[in-house]
Structures are given as structure tokens and as C-alpha cells.
């Protein structure tokens, strides 16, 4: 009788163990479609990054990873959807500086709190910013531009992808440090702003190098300087702002991945490891860097600390600039 009970007990344990194994397998992440929301238009730099990651993640996870573009309100619309999604790892957000570290200081009424409602996963890459101008303008160097602007205050118009966008703040930072005044002409996205510069509707803009690299190579935009810490291999003869006597005009654009706050840490860590594997693959890394990006793939903890530093930097610029807060 004692032996029979022991055998029954062992049998029950085996059945429980088998059931648990099946349950664990069925609940392994991910086991259904993962969605990456991009708060910018299709074809934008963040969209290109997201679609590259989606393809690679689909291969790694053996499940579908899709991209949804939800532009609007300088990124607030799309990331609000992420913030309010179920914290299960199946809705992610591809973020850029504006939505995480700029909008909270520009918009009076944010629909969500980026640093509280979104869980950092990883900084995917950093993006080199450049100062480009219409090739027909009389100033071909930064020194010429500053001299021209001082003689004609308020005459130069600069484009950006929108009020409070990093491009907007980059130009304001440059204006503050150079002691000049330029007029801001906001637009809806990188592409439209670049078209305005090429067409002569505006004079210049700070823009992520990946967004303008083809137009620069085609001679449709004049690359005046890089707002980076060092020169880039694609344009070895183009100086940095630091070299031109503007050491504070260093603009680091970036892309990152976030999830709704409350997403389990183990899922965040698994996603970060997959991103690290993707971006540090030799072929992918070379492809990314050839477009003006630098790979990062930081940990969730490192990305959170980076966001705090960026938030402090740009809040100071906003306070010193004449940027009107929006509703």
C-alpha cells in the first residue's frame, strides 16, 4: 500500500512537471506577433531602423514582427499608444529624443509621462547630426554663416521637422552659442523640411546625416559641418563644430526601444540581447554605420541613465530659448 501511494505520488509529480513544461513552452516569449510602433512617417530614419530590426527579430524569434507608423503631435500620438498598451512585450515603441527628453518640456499637457509610463529597453544607435544649407546661398562655411547672420539679424530661415524637435533645438543651441538670430520654419517631418531647403524656401537646417546623405552626395544640399565629436569616413574633409570653435554644439540624435511600463524585466532583457545580437552582426553594423549611425545596444539600466542625462541637457536649452509651450 505504501509503495502504491509512493508510485501514485511520483506519477502525479511527473504529470504536473509535464504539464508545467508544456505551459512554459506555450508561454515562452514571443509566441505571437510583436508590434513595433514608430511615431514618425514611413520612410523616415526611425522607420528604416524599425523595419530593419523587425526583419531581423522575425528571423531570430521565428515569429512575425511588424511595424506600424503612427505619426502626429511630434511623436506623442504613437508613443501614447505604447504607454497604454498591455505590458506583455508584444507592443514596443521605436523612440527618438523628441518624445522622451524634449516633449515633456515643450508641451503643457502630455497624454503620458515618458520617463514613468515607458520602460527603457535599449538605445539602439546614435545618429550623427549635420548642418546643411541650400547650395546657392552665399555662405559656404560656418564662419561665413555667422558673419552673414550678424550683419542681417533675423534674415536667415531654418527648417526643422517640427516645434520642439531635436533639429529645432539644435539650431537654437547653435544660435545661442554663436550669438545670432535665425527664424524657425517648422515642417512635418525630415523629408518635407529637407525639400524646403533644397527648393530655397528655407536656407539651412540641422538634420540627421542619414536623412540627408543621398541629397548631399547628389549636390542638392551643401554639408557645412558635422555636429559630432569626430569626423566621419563618408565625408572626411568636412569639419566638426568643435573644430570650428563651437565646442558646445554637439548634437547626438539616437534611436531607442521602449515598452509599456510594467513589462517584466526578463522580457526587456531578452529583447535587449536580441537587439545587441542584431546590431553587432558585422554586416548589419557596417550597413548601419555607412548610413551615418553608430551602434550602441545599451542595457535597460544604461539606457535609463542616458535618458536622464539627455533630459537635463535639453531642458536647459529649452528654458534659455524662446520656444513657446504648446497645449
C-alpha positions as CSV (number, residue, x, y, z in Angstrom):
1,X,0.0,0.0,0.0
2,X,2.8,2.3,0.9
3,X,4.6,1.6,-2.3
4,X,1.4,2.1,-4.3
5,X,0.9,5.6,-2.7
6,X,4.5,6.5,-3.5
7,X,4.2,5.4,-7.1
8,X,1.0,7.4,-7.4
9,X,2.7,10.5,-5.9
10,X,5.6,10.2,-8.3
11,X,3.2,9.7,-11.2
12,X,1.3,12.9,-10.2
13,X,4.5,14.8,-10.0
14,X,5.5,13.7,-13.4
15,X,2.2,14.7,-14.8
16,X,2.5,18.1,-13.2
17,X,6.0,18.5,-14.4
18,X,5.0,17.6,-18.0
19,X,2.1,20.0,-17.8
20,X,4.3,22.8,-16.5
21,X,6.8,22.2,-19.3
22,X,4.1,22.4,-21.9
23,X,2.8,25.6,-20.2
24,X,6.2,27.2,-20.0
25,X,6.8,26.4,-23.7
26,X,3.4,27.7,-24.8
27,X,4.0,31.0,-22.8
28,X,7.6,31.4,-24.0
29,X,8.2,34.9,-25.3
30,X,7.4,35.6,-28.0
31,X,4.8,33.2,-29.3
32,X,2.7,35.6,-31.4
33,X,3.1,38.7,-33.5
34,X,5.2,41.5,-31.9
35,X,4.3,45.1,-33.0
36,X,6.8,48.0,-33.1
37,X,5.1,51.4,-33.2
38,X,7.0,54.2,-34.9
39,X,5.7,57.7,-34.2
40,X,7.2,59.0,-37.4
41,X,6.2,58.7,-41.1
42,X,7.1,55.7,-43.3
43,X,10.5,56.3,-44.9
44,X,11.9,58.4,-42.1
45,X,15.2,57.4,-40.3
46,X,13.4,55.9,-37.3
47,X,11.1,53.9,-39.7
48,X,14.1,52.5,-41.5
49,X,15.7,51.4,-38.3
50,X,12.5,49.8,-37.0
51,X,11.9,47.8,-40.2
52,X,15.5,46.6,-40.2
53,X,15.0,45.4,-36.7
54,X,11.6,43.8,-37.4
55,X,13.1,41.7,-40.2
56,X,16.0,40.5,-38.1
57,X,13.9,39.9,-35.0
58,X,11.4,37.8,-37.0
59,X,14.3,35.6,-38.1
60,X,15.6,35.2,-34.5
61,X,12.3,34.7,-32.8
62,X,10.7,32.7,-35.6
63,X,7.5,34.8,-35.3
64,X,6.1,37.8,-37.1
65,X,7.4,41.3,-36.1
66,X,5.5,44.1,-37.7
67,X,6.0,47.9,-37.9
68,X,3.1,50.4,-37.5
69,X,3.6,54.1,-38.3
70,X,1.6,56.4,-36.1
71,X,2.9,60.0,-36.7
72,X,1.5,63.0,-35.0
73,X,2.0,65.6,-32.2
74,X,5.8,65.3,-32.5
75,X,5.7,61.6,-31.6
76,X,3.2,61.9,-28.7
77,X,0.4,60.2,-30.6
78,X,2.3,57.0,-31.4
79,X,4.1,56.7,-28.0
80,X,0.9,57.3,-26.1
81,X,-0.4,54.1,-27.8
82,X,2.7,52.2,-26.5
83,X,2.3,53.7,-23.0
84,X,-1.3,52.5,-22.8
85,X,-0.7,49.0,-24.3
86,X,-0.6,45.8,-22.3
87,X,2.8,45.4,-20.6
88,X,3.4,42.0,-22.1
89,X,6.2,42.7,-24.6
90,X,4.0,42.5,-27.7
91,X,3.8,46.2,-28.2
92,X,7.1,48.1,-28.4
93,X,8.0,51.6,-29.4
94,X,10.8,53.0,-31.5
95,X,11.7,56.3,-29.8
96,X,13.8,59.3,-30.7
97,X,14.9,62.2,-28.5
98,X,11.8,64.4,-29.0
99,X,9.3,62.1,-27.5
100,X,11.4,61.1,-24.5
101,X,13.5,64.1,-23.4
102,X,12.1,67.1,-25.2
103,X,8.3,67.0,-25.4
104,X,7.9,66.9,-21.6
105,X,9.4,70.4,-21.5
106,X,7.7,71.7,-24.7
107,X,4.1,70.5,-24.3
108,X,2.0,71.7,-21.4
109,X,-0.3,68.7,-21.5
110,X,1.4,65.4,-22.3
111,X,-1.0,62.5,-22.7
112,X,1.5,60.3,-20.9
113,X,4.8,60.7,-18.9
114,X,7.6,59.2,-20.9
115,X,10.0,58.5,-18.1
116,X,7.3,56.9,-15.9
117,X,5.0,55.2,-18.4
118,X,7.6,53.8,-20.8
119,X,10.2,51.2,-19.8
120,X,13.6,51.7,-21.4
121,X,14.9,48.6,-23.3
122,X,17.9,49.8,-25.2
123,X,19.5,52.7,-27.0
124,X,19.8,51.1,-30.4
125,X,22.1,53.7,-32.1
126,X,23.3,57.2,-32.0
127,X,22.9,59.4,-35.0
128,X,25.3,62.0,-36.4
129,X,23.7,65.4,-36.9
130,X,24.9,67.7,-39.7
131,X,24.4,71.4,-40.7
132,X,23.3,71.6,-44.3
133,X,22.3,74.6,-46.5
134,X,20.9,75.4,-49.9
135,X,23.9,75.2,-52.3
136,X,23.0,78.6,-53.8
137,X,23.4,80.5,-50.5
138,X,26.3,83.0,-50.3
139,X,27.7,81.4,-47.1
140,X,29.7,78.2,-47.6
141,X,31.3,77.8,-44.2
142,X,30.1,78.2,-40.6
143,X,32.2,81.3,-40.1
144,X,30.7,82.9,-43.2
145,X,27.2,81.9,-41.9
146,X,27.8,83.5,-38.5
147,X,29.2,86.7,-40.1
148,X,26.3,86.9,-42.5
149,X,23.7,86.3,-39.8
150,X,25.2,89.0,-37.5
151,X,25.1,91.6,-40.4
152,X,21.5,90.6,-41.2
153,X,19.8,89.5,-38.0
154,X,16.6,87.5,-38.5
155,X,17.1,87.2,-42.2
156,X,18.1,83.5,-42.3
157,X,15.3,80.9,-42.1
158,X,16.0,77.4,-40.9
159,X,13.9,74.3,-41.3
160,X,13.1,71.6,-38.8
161,X,10.9,68.6,-38.6
162,X,8.6,70.4,-36.1
163,X,8.4,72.6,-33.0
164,X,10.4,71.1,-30.2
165,X,12.1,68.5,-32.4
166,X,15.8,67.9,-31.8
167,X,16.5,69.7,-35.1
168,X,14.7,72.8,-33.8
169,X,16.7,72.7,-30.5
170,X,20.0,72.1,-32.3
171,X,19.5,75.3,-34.3
172,X,18.5,77.2,-31.2
173,X,21.6,75.9,-29.3
174,X,23.8,76.9,-32.2
175,X,22.2,80.4,-32.4
176,X,22.7,80.9,-28.6
177,X,26.4,79.9,-28.7
178,X,27.1,81.8,-31.9
179,X,25.2,84.9,-30.8
180,X,23.0,85.1,-33.9
181,X,19.2,85.2,-34.5
182,X,17.5,83.0,-37.1
183,X,13.9,82.3,-37.9
184,X,12.4,78.9,-37.3
185,X,10.2,77.4,-40.1
186,X,8.8,74.1,-38.7
187,X,7.6,71.4,-41.0
188,X,6.0,68.0,-40.8
189,X,9.0,65.6,-40.8
190,X,12.5,65.4,-42.1
191,X,11.6,64.9,-45.7
192,X,9.4,68.0,-46.1
193,X,12.0,70.1,-44.2
194,X,14.8,68.9,-46.5
195,X,12.7,69.6,-49.6
196,X,12.2,73.2,-48.4
197,X,16.0,73.7,-48.0
198,X,16.7,72.2,-51.4
199,X,14.0,74.3,-53.0
200,X,15.2,77.5,-51.4
201,X,12.0,78.1,-49.3
202,X,14.4,78.0,-46.3
203,X,18.1,78.5,-46.0
204,X,19.5,75.7,-43.9
205,X,18.8,73.1,-41.1
206,X,20.4,70.8,-38.7
207,X,19.4,67.3,-39.8
208,X,20.4,63.7,-39.0
209,X,23.1,62.7,-41.5
210,X,21.2,59.5,-42.6
211,X,18.2,61.6,-43.7
212,X,20.2,63.9,-45.9
213,X,23.2,61.8,-47.0
214,X,21.8,61.0,-50.5
215,X,21.0,64.6,-51.2
216,X,24.4,65.7,-50.0
217,X,26.1,63.3,-52.3
218,X,23.9,64.4,-55.2
219,X,24.9,68.1,-54.6
220,X,21.4,69.1,-53.7
221,X,22.4,70.1,-50.2
222,X,25.7,71.7,-49.1
223,X,27.2,70.0,-46.0
224,X,28.7,72.8,-43.9
225,X,29.7,71.0,-40.7
226,X,29.1,68.0,-38.5
227,X,27.6,68.4,-35.0
228,X,29.5,65.3,-33.8
229,X,32.6,64.7,-31.7
230,X,34.6,63.5,-34.6
231,X,34.6,63.5,-38.4
232,X,33.0,60.7,-40.4
233,X,34.5,58.4,-43.0
234,X,31.9,59.3,-45.6
235,X,32.9,63.0,-45.6
236,X,36.5,63.1,-44.3
237,X,37.1,66.7,-45.3
238,X,34.0,68.1,-43.5
239,X,34.9,69.6,-40.1
240,X,33.0,69.3,-36.9
241,X,31.5,72.2,-35.0
242,X,34.1,71.6,-32.3
243,X,36.9,72.2,-34.8
244,X,35.2,75.3,-35.9
245,X,35.2,76.9,-32.5
246,X,31.7,75.7,-31.3
247,X,32.6,73.0,-28.7
248,X,29.1,73.1,-27.2
249,X,27.3,72.4,-30.4
250,X,27.4,68.6,-30.2
251,X,24.1,67.1,-31.1
252,X,23.5,63.4,-30.5
253,X,20.4,62.1,-32.2
254,X,19.6,58.5,-31.3
255,X,17.0,55.7,-31.6
256,X,15.9,53.5,-28.8
257,X,13.4,50.8,-28.0
258,X,10.8,51.1,-25.2
259,X,7.9,49.0,-23.8
260,X,4.9,49.9,-21.6
261,X,5.9,50.3,-18.0
262,X,5.4,47.1,-16.1
263,X,6.7,44.8,-18.8
264,X,8.6,42.0,-17.0
265,X,12.4,42.6,-16.6
266,X,13.2,39.3,-18.1
267,X,11.3,40.2,-21.3
268,X,13.1,43.6,-21.5
269,X,16.4,41.8,-21.1
270,X,15.6,39.2,-23.7
271,X,14.7,41.9,-26.2
272,X,17.9,43.9,-25.5
273,X,20.0,40.8,-26.0
274,X,18.3,40.1,-29.4
275,X,18.9,43.8,-30.4
276,X,22.6,43.5,-29.4
277,X,23.0,40.4,-31.5
278,X,21.4,42.1,-34.5
279,X,23.3,45.4,-34.5
280,X,26.7,43.9,-33.7
281,X,26.5,41.4,-36.6
282,X,29.4,42.5,-38.8
283,X,27.3,43.0,-41.9
284,X,24.5,44.8,-40.1
285,X,26.9,47.0,-38.2
286,X,28.7,48.1,-41.4
287,X,25.4,48.8,-43.1
288,X,24.2,50.9,-40.2
289,X,27.4,52.9,-39.9
290,X,27.6,53.5,-43.6
291,X,24.3,55.4,-43.3
292,X,25.6,57.8,-40.6
293,X,24.6,55.8,-37.5
294,X,26.7,54.3,-34.7
295,X,25.5,51.2,-33.0
296,X,25.1,51.1,-29.2
297,X,22.7,48.4,-27.9
298,X,22.9,49.5,-24.3
299,X,21.3,47.7,-21.4
300,X,17.9,48.8,-20.0
301,X,19.7,50.3,-17.0
302,X,22.3,52.1,-19.1
303,X,19.6,53.5,-21.4
304,X,17.6,54.8,-18.5
305,X,20.6,56.7,-17.2
306,X,21.3,58.1,-20.6
307,X,17.7,59.4,-20.9
308,X,18.1,61.2,-17.6
309,X,21.3,63.0,-18.8
310,X,19.7,63.9,-22.1
311,X,16.6,65.2,-20.3
312,X,18.7,67.5,-18.2
313,X,20.7,68.9,-21.2
314,X,17.7,69.8,-23.4
315,X,15.5,71.1,-20.6
316,X,18.2,73.8,-20.1
317,X,18.3,74.7,-23.8
318,X,14.5,75.0,-23.9
319,X,14.5,77.3,-20.8
320,X,17.1,79.6,-22.4
321,X,15.4,79.7,-25.8
322,X,12.2,81.5,-26.9
323,X,10.4,78.2,-27.5
324,X,6.7,78.6,-26.9
325,X,5.0,75.8,-25.0
326,X,2.2,74.1,-26.8
327,X,-1.0,72.7,-25.5
